[in-house]
Amino acid sequence: MFTDRFINVPIKLYDLEHKELTGAEVTKDSYTYINPFEIYAFRPSDENGGECTHVSMKSGDAVLVYVHINEFIKMLNEHAKVRI
């Protein structure tokens, strides 16, 4: 299937409009699908007490994935096992 190339990763959505109106930050747990073969680089992030991974895509987009970098590496390796 076409969608088999993507992996599902947890992210947070920020309500910027609410923050502009009230000054309070509102987040919502969500997810996105990324093509791991389009990843340019990834590194640990200080967000959420170091429990996040900053992922840079070849397109120039960046995604903050809400899993520890070790878990993200596991996700990538498991995905590669299925694809090979």
Residue pairs with C-beta under 8 A, 6 or more apart in sequence:
3 33
4 82
4 83
5 35
5 36
5 37
5 83
6 33
6 34
6 35
6 36
7 33
7 34
7 36
7 75
7 76
7 79
8 31
8 32
8 33
9 31
9 32
9 33
9 34
9 55
9 63
9 65
9 66
9 67
9 72
9 75
10 29
10 30
10 31
10 65
10 66
10 67
11 30
11 31
11 32
11 63
11 64
11 65
11 66
12 27
12 28
12 29
12 30
12 64
12 66
13 27
13 28
13 30
14 25
14 26
14 27
15 26
15 27
15 28
18 24
18 26
19 25
19 26
29 66
32 63
34 55
34 57
34 63
36 76
36 79
36 80
38 57
38 58
38 59
39 55
39 56
39 57
39 58
39 76
40 56
40 57
40 58
41 55
41 56
42 53
42 54
42 55
42 56
42 69
42 72
43 53
43 54
43 69
44 50
44 52
44 53
44 54
44 68
44 69
45 52
45 53
45 54
45 64
46 52
47 54
47 64
48 66
50 68
51 66
51 67
51 68
52 64
52 65
52 66
52 67
52 68
53 64
53 65
53 67
53 68
53 69
53 72
54 62
54 63
54 64
54 65
55 62
55 63
55 64
55 65
55 72
56 62
57 63
65 72
67 75
